[in-house]
Amino acid sequence: MRHGKKINHLGRTSAHRKAMLSNMASSLILHKRVTTTVAKAKALRKYVEPLLTKSKNDTTHTRRTVFSYLQNKDSVKELFDEISGKIATRPGGYTRILKIGNRLGDNADLCIIELVDYNEDMVSTTSTVAKPKTRRRTRRSGSGEAGAETTAGTNNTPDANAGNSAANEATPETNDAE
């Protein structure tokens, strides 16, 4: 039974785990986004969110407390000077975990952990990912380009292809191939 065992040890000793989480927290603060495994990201979220909350109160005591966790002057300066101003009105939930698939070598679940207020890159990537889904023309069970070629060959009426300009461009090519 695992009663009262809240900490994920991540297969490391206590000193190694603390050093790894400190380095990952510094990297997250400096770069605003880190790619890692899901287990490490969840452990990092528990480690870094209290530090982000402490950064809202800029005193010498809180700077020294945060430095004792991070051990990096640049990340402490970045946290208190830039990040604390952006998260001042947010009542928690400063990080976001986005799952990105599995690693090729060992099939570990990978993810991106990022600061929520620094997501300008994510907005542009989601718009480019969503574009291929809008090209779907029919509601038939067939998927992929093979189903699109058969429907393009059978629907040669102008009414069937009027709504989709990509289908109008694809229709002459499929007719020439047939």
KOLKOLKOL-621674 format. One line per 2 residues: number of its first residue (from 1); their letters; for each residue x, y, z of N, C-alpha, C, O. Coordinates in steps of 0.05 Angstrom, whole numbers, plus 5000, padded with zeros to 4 digits. Layout:
! residues N
NUM = A = X/Y/Z/X/Y/Z/X/Y/Z/X/Y/Z ~ ... .
END
This chain:
! residues 178
1 = MR = 5017/4976/5000/5000/5000/5000/5018/5025/5000/5039/5025/5012 ~ 5008/5046/4987/5025/5070/4985/5012/5093/5001/5010/5115/4991 .
3 = HG = 5004/5087/5025/4992/5108/5041/5012/5129/5048/5034/5123/5059 ~ 5005/5154/5043/5022/5177/5051/5047/5181/5034/5064/5196/5042 .
5 = KK = 5049/5167/5011/5072/5171/4994/5065/5189/4970/5056/5179/4949 ~ 5068/5215/4974/5059/5234/4954/5080/5241/4934/5074/5250/4912 .
7 = IN = 5105/5236/4940/5127/5245/4923/5134/5223/4903/5137/5200/4910 ~ 5135/5230/4877/5145/5212/4857/5175/5213/4857/5187/5235/4852 .
9 = HL = 5188/5191/4863/5217/5191/4867/5232/5192/4840/5256/5197/4840 ~ 5219/5186/4818/5230/5187/4791/5255/5170/4788/5271/5175/4770 .
11 = GR = 5257/5149/4804/5280/5130/4801/5306/5143/4808/5327/5134/4797 ~ 5306/5162/4826/5331/5177/4832/5334/5179/4863/5314/5177/4878 .
13 = TS = 5358/5184/4871/5362/5190/4900/5352/5218/4906/5346/5233/4888 ~ 5349/5224/4931/5338/5250/4939/5355/5273/4929/5344/5293/4919 .
15 = AH = 5381/5271/4932/5398/5293/4923/5397/5297/4892/5397/5319/4882 ~ 5397/5274/4878/5396/5276/4849/5369/5288/4840/5368/5304/4821 .
17 = RK = 5347/5280/4853/5321/5290/4846/5319/5320/4851/5308/5335/4835 ~ 5329/5329/4874/5329/5358/4880/5345/5374/4861/5337/5395/4852 .
19 = AM = 5369/5363/4853/5386/5377/4834/5372/5378/4807/5373/5399/4793 ~ 5360/5356/4798/5347/5355/4772/5323/5375/4771/5320/5389/4752 .
21 = LS = 5307/5375/4792/5284/5393/4793/5293/5422/4794/5280/5440/4782 ~ 5314/5428/4808/5325/5455/4809/5334/5464/4782/5328/5487/4773 .
23 = NM = 5349/5447/4767/5358/5453/4741/5335/5457/4721/5335/5475/4705 ~ 5315/5439/4723/5292/5441/4705/5276/5466/4710/5266/5479/4692 .
25 = AS = 5273/5473/4736/5259/5498/4743/5273/5522/4733/5261/5541/4723 ~ 5300/5523/4735/5315/5545/4724/5312/5547/4694/5309/5569/4683 .
27 = SL = 5313/5524/4680/5309/5524/4651/5281/5533/4644/5278/5548/4624 ~ 5261/5525/4659/5234/5534/4653/5231/5564/4656/5217/5577/4640 .
29 = IL = 5243/5575/4677/5241/5604/4682/5256/5619/4660/5246/5640/4651 ~ 5279/5610/4652/5295/5624/4633/5284/5621/4604/5284/5641/4589 .
31 = HK = 5275/5598/4597/5266/5592/4569/5236/5592/4566/5227/5592/4543 ~ 5221/5592/4587/5191/5593/4587/5179/5567/4578/5154/5565/4579 .
33 = RV = 5194/5548/4569/5183/5523/4558/5205/5501/4559/5228/5507/4552 ~ 5198/5477/4568/5217/5455/4570/5203/5430/4560/5180/5425/4566 .
35 = TT = 5217/5414/4544/5207/5388/4534/5219/5366/4552/5243/5365/4556 ~ 5201/5350/4564/5210/5329/4582/5189/5307/4583/5170/5307/4567 .
37 = TV = 5192/5288/4601/5173/5267/4603/5149/5277/4621/5152/5296/4635 ~ 5127/5263/4619/5103/5271/4634/5108/5269/4664/5099/5287/4679 .
39 = AK = 5121/5248/4673/5126/5245/4702/5143/5267/4713/5138/5278/4734 ~ 5164/5274/4698/5182/5296/4707/5167/5322/4706/5172/5340/4723 .
41 = AK = 5150/5326/4686/5135/5352/4684/5116/5355/4707/5113/5377/4718 ~ 5103/5334/4715/5084/5336/4738/5100/5341/4764/5090/5356/4781 .
43 = AL = 5123/5329/4767/5140/5334/4791/5150/5363/4790/5151/5376/4810 ~ 5157/5372/4766/5167/5400/4763/5145/5420/4769/5151/5441/4781 .
45 = RK = 5121/5414/4761/5099/5432/4766/5095/5436/4796/5091/5458/4806 ~ 5096/5414/4812/5094/5416/4841/5117/5431/4853/5114/5444/4874 .
47 = YV = 5140/5430/4840/5164/5443/4850/5164/5473/4844/5172/5489/4861 ~ 5156/5481/4820/5160/5508/4811/5136/5527/4817/5140/5551/4821 .
49 = EP = 5112/5516/4819/5089/5534/4823/5090/5548/4850/5083/5572/4851 ~ 5099/5535/4872/5102/5551/4897/5124/5573/4895/5121/5594/4908 .
51 = LL = 5144/5568/4879/5165/5588/4875/5153/5612/4859/5160/5635/4865 ~ 5136/5606/4840/5124/5628/4825/5105/5644/4843/5103/5669/4840 .
53 = TK = 5092/5631/4861/5074/5645/4880/5091/5663/4899/5083/5685/4905 ~ 5114/5652/4908/5131/5668/4925/5142/5693/4911/5148/5713/4924 .
55 = SK = 5145/5691/4885/5157/5713/4870/5139/5737/4868/5148/5759/4862 ~ 5113/5734/4875/5095/5757/4874/5102/5777/4896/5096/5801/4893 .
57 = ND = 5114/5768/4918/5121/5785/4940/5152/5789/4938/5167/5772/4947 ~ 5160/5812/4927/5188/5816/4922/5202/5828/4947/5203/5853/4950 .
59 = TT = 5212/5811/4964/5228/5820/4987/5254/5805/4986/5258/5786/4972 ~ 5273/5814/5003/5298/5801/5004/5295/5772/5014/5309/5754/5005 .
61 = HT = 5277/5769/5033/5272/5742/5044/5262/5722/5023/5272/5700/5021 ~ 5242/5731/5007/5232/5713/4987/5252/5708/4965/5253/5686/4954 .
63 = RR = 5269/5728/4958/5290/5724/4938/5310/5703/4948/5318/5685/4933 ~ 5317/5704/4973/5336/5685/4984/5324/5657/4987/5337/5637/4982 .
65 = TV = 5298/5656/4993/5284/5630/4995/5283/5617/4967/5288/5593/4965 ~ 5276/5632/4947/5275/5622/4920/5302/5614/4910/5305/5594/4896 .
67 = FS = 5323/5630/4917/5350/5623/4909/5359/5597/4921/5375/5582/4909 ~ 5350/5591/4946/5358/5566/4958/5347/5542/4943/5358/5520/4944 .
69 = YL = 5324/5546/4929/5313/5524/4912/5327/5523/4884/5333/5502/4875 ~ 5331/5546/4872/5340/5547/4844/5370/5546/4841/5381/5534/4823 .
71 = QN = 5385/5559/4859/5414/5561/4858/5425/5573/4832/5445/5564/4821 ~ 5410/5593/4822/5418/5605/4797/5410/5635/4798/5386/5641/4798 .
73 = KD = 5429/5653/4798/5423/5681/4801/5407/5692/4777/5389/5708/4781 ~ 5413/5683/4753/5400/5693/4729/5370/5686/4729/5353/5702/4722 .
75 = SV = 5364/5661/4737/5336/5653/4738/5321/5667/4760/5297/5673/4756 ~ 5333/5672/4782/5320/5687/4804/5314/5716/4795/5293/5726/4800 .
77 = KE = 5334/5728/4782/5330/5755/4771/5307/5756/4751/5290/5774/4751 ~ 5307/5737/4732/5286/5735/4712/5259/5731/4725/5239/5743/4716 .
79 = LF = 5258/5714/4745/5233/5708/4758/5221/5732/4772/5197/5738/4769 ~ 5237/5746/4787/5227/5769/4802/5223/5794/4785/5206/5810/4791 .
81 = DE = 5239/5798/4765/5237/5822/4749/5216/5820/4727/5200/5839/4724 ~ 5215/5798/4712/5197/5797/4689/5173/5779/4694/5150/5788/4689 .
83 = IS = 5176/5755/4704/5154/5736/4706/5134/5744/4727/5110/5742/4723 ~ 5144/5754/4750/5126/5761/4772/5106/5783/4764/5083/5783/4773 .
85 = GK = 5114/5801/4746/5096/5822/4737/5073/5811/4720/5051/5820/4721 ~ 5080/5790/4703/5059/5779/4686/5039/5761/4701/5016/5760/4694 .
87 = IA = 5049/5748/4723/5031/5729/4737/5019/5742/4762/5007/5728/4778 ~ 5022/5768/4765/5013/5781/4790/4983/5778/4794/4974/5775/4817 .
89 = TR = 4967/5778/4773/4938/5776/4777/4927/5748/4775/4904/5743/4781 ~ 4944/5729/4767/4935/5701/4764/4934/5687/4791/4954/5688/4806 .
91 = PG = 4912/5674/4799/4910/5661/4825/4920/5632/4826/4908/5616/4839 ~ 4942/5626/4812/4952/5599/4811/4950/5587/4783/4939/5600/4765 .
93 = GY = 4960/5563/4780/4959/5550/4754/4977/5564/4734/4968/5573/4713 ~ 5002/5567/4741/5021/5583/4724/5033/5567/4702/5044/5578/4683 .
95 = TR = 5031/5540/4702/5043/5523/4682/5022/5507/4668/5000/5503/4677 ~ 5029/5499/4644/5012/5482/4627/5029/5459/4617/5052/5462/4609 .
97 = IL = 5017/5435/4617/5030/5411/4607/5015/5402/4581/4992/5396/4582 ~ 5030/5401/4559/5019/5393/4533/5033/5367/4525/5057/5366/4522 .
99 = KI = 5017/5345/4522/5029/5320/4515/5034/5320/4485/5018/5328/4469 ~ 5058/5310/4477/5066/5311/4449/5072/5284/4437/5081/5282/4414 .
101 = GN = 5067/5262/4451/5071/5235/4440/5092/5220/4456/5098/5226/4479 ~ 5103/5200/4443/5122/5182/4456/5150/5185/4443/5153/5192/4420 .
103 = RL = 5170/5180/4460/5198/5182/4451/5205/5156/4435/5195/5135/4442 ~ 5221/5159/4415/5227/5137/4397/5243/5115/4411/5237/5091/4407 .
105 = GD = 5262/5122/4427/5280/5101/4439/5267/5083/4459/5269/5059/4457 ~ 5253/5095/4478/5241/5078/4500/5211/5081/4503/5200/5070/4521 .
107 = NA = 5198/5095/4484/5169/5098/4484/5158/5113/4509/5136/5108/4517 ~ 5175/5130/4520/5166/5146/4544/5147/5168/4534/5151/5179/4513 .
109 = DL = 5127/5174/4551/5108/5196/4545/5123/5222/4547/5132/5229/4569 ~ 5124/5238/4525/5137/5264/4525/5116/5286/4527/5093/5282/4519 .
111 = CI = 5124/5309/4537/5106/5331/4539/5123/5357/4539/5147/5357/4541 ~ 5109/5379/4536/5121/5405/4538/5108/5418/4562/5083/5420/4564 .
113 = IE = 5124/5428/4581/5114/5443/4603/5122/5472/4598/5145/5478/4592 ~ 5103/5490/4600/5108/5518/4594/5094/5536/4613/5075/5528/4627 .
115 = LV = 5103/5561/4615/5089/5581/4631/5065/5591/4615/5067/5597/4591 ~ 5042/5593/4628/5017/5598/4615/5017/5626/4602/5006/5629/4580 .
117 = DY = 5029/5646/4614/5028/5673/4604/5048/5677/4581/5048/5699/4570 ~ 5063/5658/4574/5082/5660/4552/5076/5640/4530/5092/5623/4524 .
119 = NE = 5052/5642/4519/5043/5621/4500/5039/5633/4472/5021/5622/4458 ~ 5053/5653/4463/5050/5665/4437/5056/5644/4415/5043/5643/4395 .
121 = DM = 5076/5627/4420/5084/5607/4400/5062/5586/4398/5056/5576/4376 ~ 5049/5579/4420/5028/5558/4420/5004/5567/4403/4992/5551/4389 .
123 = VS = 4997/5593/4404/4974/5603/4389/4980/5600/4359/4961/5592/4344 ~ 5004/5606/4350/5010/5603/4321/5012/5574/4312/5004/5568/4290 .
125 = TT = 5021/5556/4329/5023/5528/4322/4996/5515/4321/4992/5497/4304 ~ 4978/5522/4338/4951/5510/4338/4936/5518/4313/4920/5502/4303 .
127 = ST = 4940/5542/4303/4926/5551/4279/4936/5536/4254/4921/5530/4236 ~ 4962/5529/4254/4973/5514/4231/4965/5485/4232/4962/5472/4212 .
129 = VA = 4962/5474/4256/4954/5446/4259/4925/5443/4252/4917/5422/4241 ~ 4908/5462/4257/4879/5460/4252/4872/5462/4223/4850/5454/4215 .
131 = KP = 4889/5473/4206/4882/5478/4178/4877/5452/4162/4857/5452/4147 ~ 4892/5430/4164/4885/5407/4148/4858/5395/4155/4846/5382/4137 .
133 = KT = 4848/5399/4179/4822/5388/4185/4799/5402/4171/4777/5391/4167 ~ 4803/5427/4162/4782/5441/4148/4779/5433/4119/4760/5442/4106 .
135 = RR = 4797/5417/4108/4796/5409/4080/4778/5384/4076/4775/5376/4053 ~ 4767/5373/4096/4751/5350/4094/4725/5357/4079/4713/5377/4086 .
137 = RT = 4717/5342/4059/4695/5349/4041/4670/5333/4046/4648/5344/4044 ~ 4673/5308/4053/4649/5291/4056/4648/5280/4084/4666/5282/4100 .
139 = RR = 4624/5268/4090/4621/5256/4116/4620/5226/4114/4609/5212/4131 ~ 4632/5215/4092/4632/5187/4088/4652/5174/4107/4669/5187/4119 .
141 = SG = 4650/5148/4110/4668/5133/4128/4696/5131/4118/4715/5128/4134 ~ 4701/5133/4091/4728/5131/4080/4744/5156/4088/4734/5178/4086 .
143 = SG = 4769/5152/4095/4786/5174/4103/4811/5174/4086/4818/5154/4074 ~ 4824/5196/4085/4849/5199/4070/4844/5208/4042/4822/5216/4035 .
145 = EA = 4866/5208/4026/4864/5218/3999/4850/5199/3980/4839/5207/3960 ~ 4851/5173/3986/4838/5154/3968/4808/5159/3967/4796/5158/3946 .
147 = GA = 4796/5164/3991/4767/5171/3991/4761/5197/3978/4740/5200/3966 ~ 4780/5216/3979/4775/5242/3966/4777/5240/3936/4762/5254/3922 .
149 = ET = 4794/5222/3926/4796/5219/3897/4772/5205/3885/4763/5212/3864 ~ 4760/5186/3900/4737/5173/3889/4713/5191/3889/4697/5191/3871 .
151 = TA = 4710/5208/3910/4688/5226/3911/4691/5249/3891/4672/5259/3880 ~ 4716/5256/3885/4721/5277/3865/4715/5267/3838/4706/5283/3821 .
153 = GT = 4719/5242/3832/4713/5231/3806/4684/5227/3802/4674/5229/3779 ~ 4668/5222/3823/4639/5217/3820/4623/5242/3821/4602/5244/3808 .
155 = NN = 4632/5262/3835/4617/5287/3838/4629/5308/3819/4645/5325/3827 ~ 4621/5309/3794/4631/5328/3775/4611/5351/3771/4616/5368/3754 .
157 = TP = 4589/5352/3786/4570/5374/3782/4581/5398/3796/4596/5396/3816 ~ 4574/5422/3785/4585/5447/3797/4573/5451/3825/4587/5464/3842 .
159 = DA = 4550/5442/3831/4538/5446/3858/4553/5430/3879/4555/5439/3901 ~ 4562/5406/3872/4576/5390/3892/4603/5402/3899/4612/5399/3922 .
161 = NA = 4616/5415/3880/4643/5426/3885/4643/5456/3890/4665/5467/3892 ~ 4620/5469/3891/4619/5498/3893/4630/5508/3920/4641/5529/3921 .
163 = GN = 4626/5493/3941/4634/5503/3968/4663/5501/3974/4672/5513/3993 ~ 4678/5486/3959/4706/5481/3966/4724/5487/3942/4723/5472/3922 .
165 = SA = 4740/5507/3943/4757/5515/3921/4780/5495/3917/4789/5491/3895 ~ 4789/5482/3939/4810/5461/3936/4799/5437/3920/4814/5425/3906 .
167 = AN = 4774/5431/3923/4762/5409/3908/4760/5416/3879/4763/5399/3862 ~ 4754/5442/3873/4753/5450/3845/4780/5447/3831/4782/5441/3808 .
169 = EA = 4801/5453/3846/4828/5450/3835/4836/5421/3832/4851/5414/3814 ~ 4827/5404/3850/4834/5376/3850/4819/5360/3830/4829/5339/3820 .
171 = TP = 4795/5368/3822/4778/5353/3804/4790/5349/3777/4790/5326/3767 ~ 4801/5370/3763/4813/5365/3736/4837/5346/3737/4841/5331/3718 .
173 = ET = 4852/5346/3759/4875/5329/3760/4866/5300/3762/4878/5282/3750 ~ 4845/5294/3778/4836/5267/3781/4823/5257/3755/4825/5234/3748 .
175 = ND = 4809/5275/3741/4797/5267/3716/4818/5261/3695/4814/5242/3679 ~ 4840/5275/3694/4861/5270/3675/4874/5243/3681/4882/5228/3662 .
177 = AE = 4876/5236/3706/4889/5211/3714/4871/5188/3706/4881/5166/3700 ~ 4845/5191/3707/4827/5169/3700/4825/5168/3670/4810/5151/3660 .
END
